[in-house]
Amino acid sequence: MQRVEHWITRLRWFGAASGAAWIMANLPDRDETFTWATVLLAALALGTLAISLGRWRFGTKPSVLRLLGLAGFVFDGVVLSGLVWALSPRRPEIAWALMLLLPVEGALRYRLGGALAATAAVGLFFVAEGVHIADLNDGGFDLVRYGFIVGLAAAVAGLVGSLARHSEERYGALRDQSIAVADVERLLAVTAHEIRGPLTAITGAAHALRSKADGSARPERAVLLSMVSRQSRHLGMLVEDLLVTAQLRSDGVTLRSEWVELESVIEQAVETAASKRGDHHLEVFIEPLLCKIDASRTAQILHNLIENAYKYTPERSTVRVAAKILEGELVLEVADDGNGIPVERDDALFEPFGRIVGASSKAEGIGIGLYVVRRLVEVMGGRIDLSSSLKGTTFTIYLPSEVVSQEPSRLSLVEGPGPYEQGLQAEGLSS
């Protein structure tokens, strides 16, 4: 659109310059038509100057630029109509050529819709212009002339409008393709970085186990094996996020609903996110429920939310996970008491590679976690709510599910790092 505006501005200045040359050439034979043409050409020059100054002054405000573009379109229509009205009795071929500019400008600015709207305006104008010509010549309305002019304008509008729309679609496809290529390059870079940490920890643990195979104490072996197991799960969840992202962008995700205990699903999510926990306090409140859900996808949703809560909140803060049944829906909550999320970042968080401004240095990752959460929730027929303030952030997931209550609800509190994290710190293998 900026290029279109530049070209239209140049065309206006060219028209004003050509009009000035015409005025100088016809100065000895000036008449009423000459006077009207001079006034309109002066208005064209002044209007073009005003629009150019407005674009220069408000060049960073898209809403103002759109308004100036619309004003310029209307201004061009008024000036061209005035010139055609003045010139058509003496130079009809110039008048027709001038009026064809309006559908072309409409197509360039507003695609096929703008071209057709401009053509309709041309048709209405030439009704009045045809009556005017008939009065001047003491004749009747020339229907053949009118049909030729309006038909020509419609043909030009349809052609240019279709070309403009096709060009816009091609540009959009190329832009999307370039964005996709950039996303793939970034995905490869951050994935390699994210995988390196767990692989280093697993490799170090394996080396320690092999070097101490004959005399290592059982507790130490248990810690190392626990680390290998958890880091392997973390890698598995990372790969699962990548696979789900690919599936969501192609053929979609297949859900496998089955009856499972909700507690086991939440335990799986909590355990796979444990490598990012650090010194956070964790509270888990679960209503004992038997649910018919896709257990792996639900665990993946919770894992991503819990891991994000760990990564984007200060150490020793509290992360709360809750699950309950409410009005026939399964409600899952992941809350923290961190610094909250800026309002202007809410929408961007759920896009691929979305990040929280001002996140801590430990907030590594691919940046597709919340994108996967949102899309999986949509595929499962649920919805997600985000509530955030300076006192913390809460993600609430509502999932349709068949639910059977079991025993009374209970609250579990986990304080400080568990044996797994302590073992990592002792061995210097923490990722």
ChimeraX attribute file (.defattr): number of C-alpha atoms within 10 A of each C-alpha:
attribute: neighborCount
match mode: 1-to-1
recipient: residues
	/A:1	12
	/A:2	11
	/A:3	8
	/A:4	13
	/A:5	19
	/A:6	12
	/A:7	12
	/A:8	19
	/A:9	17
	/A:10	13
	/A:11	13
	/A:12	19
	/A:13	16
	/A:14	13
	/A:15	15
	/A:16	21
	/A:17	14
	/A:18	13
	/A:19	19
	/A:20	17
	/A:21	12
	/A:22	14
	/A:23	18
	/A:24	11
	/A:25	11
	/A:26	12
	/A:27	12
	/A:28	8
	/A:29	8
	/A:30	13
	/A:31	11
	/A:32	9
	/A:33	15
	/A:34	17
	/A:35	14
	/A:36	16
	/A:37	23
	/A:38	19
	/A:39	13
	/A:40	21
	/A:41	24
	/A:42	15
	/A:43	15
	/A:44	22
	/A:45	18
	/A:46	13
	/A:47	17
	/A:48	22
	/A:49	15
	/A:50	14
	/A:51	18
	/A:52	17
	/A:53	12
	/A:54	14
	/A:55	19
	/A:56	11
	/A:57	10
	/A:58	13
	/A:59	14
	/A:60	10
	/A:61	10
	/A:62	10
	/A:63	11
	/A:64	14
	/A:65	20
	/A:66	13
	/A:67	11
	/A:68	19
	/A:69	19
	/A:70	15
	/A:71	13
	/A:72	20
	/A:73	17
	/A:74	14
	/A:75	17
	/A:76	20
	/A:77	20
	/A:78	14
	/A:79	18
	/A:80	21
	/A:81	21
	/A:82	17
	/A:83	21
	/A:84	24
	/A:85	22
	/A:86	21
	/A:87	19
	/A:88	18
	/A:89	16
	/A:90	10
	/A:91	11
	/A:92	14
	/A:93	11
	/A:94	13
	/A:95	20
	/A:96	18
	/A:97	13
	/A:98	14
	/A:99	23
	/A:100	22
	/A:101	18
	/A:102	26
	/A:103	30
	/A:104	26
	/A:105	23
	/A:106	24
	/A:107	27
	/A:108	22
	/A:109	21
	/A:110	18
	/A:111	24
	/A:112	24
	/A:113	17
	/A:114	20
	/A:115	29
	/A:116	23
	/A:117	17
	/A:118	27
	/A:119	27
	/A:120	15
	/A:121	15
	/A:122	21
	/A:123	19
	/A:124	12
	/A:125	16
	/A:126	22
	/A:127	15
	/A:128	13
	/A:129	20
	/A:130	19
	/A:131	15
	/A:132	16
	/A:133	18
	/A:134	15
	/A:135	12
	/A:136	10
	/A:137	10
	/A:138	9
	/A:139	10
	/A:140	11
	/A:141	17
	/A:142	13
	/A:143	11
	/A:144	8
	/A:145	12
	/A:146	16
	/A:147	13
	/A:148	11
	/A:149	18
	/A:150	23
	/A:151	14
	/A:152	15
	/A:153	27
	/A:154	21
	/A:155	15
	/A:156	20
	/A:157	30
	/A:158	21
	/A:159	15
	/A:160	21
	/A:161	26
	/A:162	17
	/A:163	16
	/A:164	20
	/A:165	17
	/A:166	14
	/A:167	13
	/A:168	13
	/A:169	12
	/A:170	12
	/A:171	12
	/A:172	12
	/A:173	12
	/A:174	12
	/A:175	12
	/A:176	12
	/A:177	12
	/A:178	12
	/A:179	12
	/A:180	12
	/A:181	12
	/A:182	12
	/A:183	14
	/A:184	11
	/A:185	12
	/A:186	14
	/A:187	18
	/A:188	13
	/A:189	12
	/A:190	16
	/A:191	17
	/A:192	12
	/A:193	14
	/A:194	17
	/A:195	17
	/A:196	14
	/A:197	16
	/A:198	23
	/A:199	16
	/A:200	15
	/A:201	22
	/A:202	22
	/A:203	14
	/A:204	17
	/A:205	22
	/A:206	15
	/A:207	12
	/A:208	16
	/A:209	17
	/A:210	11
	/A:211	11
	/A:212	13
	/A:213	11
	/A:214	8
	/A:215	8
	/A:216	13
	/A:217	10
	/A:218	9
	/A:219	11
	/A:220	16
	/A:221	17
	/A:222	14
	/A:223	20
	/A:224	24
	/A:225	17
	/A:226	18
	/A:227	24
	/A:228	21
	/A:229	13
	/A:230	20
	/A:231	24
	/A:232	17
	/A:233	18
	/A:234	21
	/A:235	18
	/A:236	13
	/A:237	20
	/A:238	21
	/A:239	14
	/A:240	16
	/A:241	22
	/A:242	18
	/A:243	13
	/A:244	19
	/A:245	20
	/A:246	13
	/A:247	13
	/A:248	16
	/A:249	10
	/A:250	9
	/A:251	8
	/A:252	14
	/A:253	18
	/A:254	13
	/A:255	14
	/A:256	11
	/A:257	15
	/A:258	13
	/A:259	15
	/A:260	16
	/A:261	19
	/A:262	23
	/A:263	17
	/A:264	12
	/A:265	20
	/A:266	23
	/A:267	15
	/A:268	18
	/A:269	23
	/A:270	21
	/A:271	14
	/A:272	25
	/A:273	25
	/A:274	21
	/A:275	22
	/A:276	21
	/A:277	24
	/A:278	19
	/A:279	17
	/A:280	22
	/A:281	19
	/A:282	22
	/A:283	18
	/A:284	20
	/A:285	18
	/A:286	20
	/A:287	18
	/A:288	19
	/A:289	22
	/A:290	18
	/A:291	21
	/A:292	18
	/A:293	24
	/A:294	18
	/A:295	22
	/A:296	17
	/A:297	24
	/A:298	20
	/A:299	21
	/A:300	25
	/A:301	23
	/A:302	27
	/A:303	27
	/A:304	24
	/A:305	24
	/A:306	27
	/A:307	21
	/A:308	22
	/A:309	29
	/A:310	29
	/A:311	21
	/A:312	22
	/A:313	23
	/A:314	18
	/A:315	15
	/A:316	16
	/A:317	15
	/A:318	21
	/A:319	25
	/A:320	18
	/A:321	23
	/A:322	17
	/A:323	22
	/A:324	18
	/A:325	22
	/A:326	9
	/A:327	7
	/A:328	12
	/A:329	16
	/A:330	21
	/A:331	20
	/A:332	21
	/A:333	21
	/A:334	22
	/A:335	22
	/A:336	27
	/A:337	19
	/A:338	21
	/A:339	16
	/A:340	18
	/A:341	21
	/A:342	13
	/A:343	10
	/A:344	8
	/A:345	13
	/A:346	15
	/A:347	9
	/A:348	14
	/A:349	19
	/A:350	19
	/A:351	17
	/A:352	17
	/A:353	18
	/A:354	18
	/A:355	20
	/A:356	16
	/A:357	9
	/A:358	10
	/A:359	15
	/A:360	12
	/A:361	8
	/A:362	11
	/A:363	19
	/A:364	16
	/A:365	17
	/A:366	23
	/A:367	21
	/A:368	21
	/A:369	26
	/A:370	21
	/A:371	20
	/A:372	24
	/A:373	23
	/A:374	20
	/A:375	22
	/A:376	23
	/A:377	19
	/A:378	13
	/A:379	15
	/A:380	21
	/A:381	12
	/A:382	18
	/A:383	17
	/A:384	17
	/A:385	11
	/A:386	12
	/A:387	14
	/A:388	19
	/A:389	14
	/A:390	11
	/A:391	10
	/A:392	18
	/A:393	21
	/A:394	21
	/A:395	19
	/A:396	19
	/A:397	22
	/A:398	20
	/A:399	21
	/A:400	18
	/A:401	21
	/A:402	16
	/A:403	20
	/A:404	13
	/A:405	14
	/A:406	11
	/A:407	8
	/A:408	9
	/A:409	13
	/A:410	10
	/A:411	11
	/A:412	11
	/A:413	11
	/A:414	13
	/A:415	13
	/A:416	16
	/A:417	19
	/A:418	13
	/A:419	14
	/A:420	19
	/A:421	21
	/A:422	15
	/A:423	21
	/A:424	19
	/A:425	14
	/A:426	11
	/A:427	15
	/A:428	11
	/A:429	19
	/A:430	19
	/A:431	16
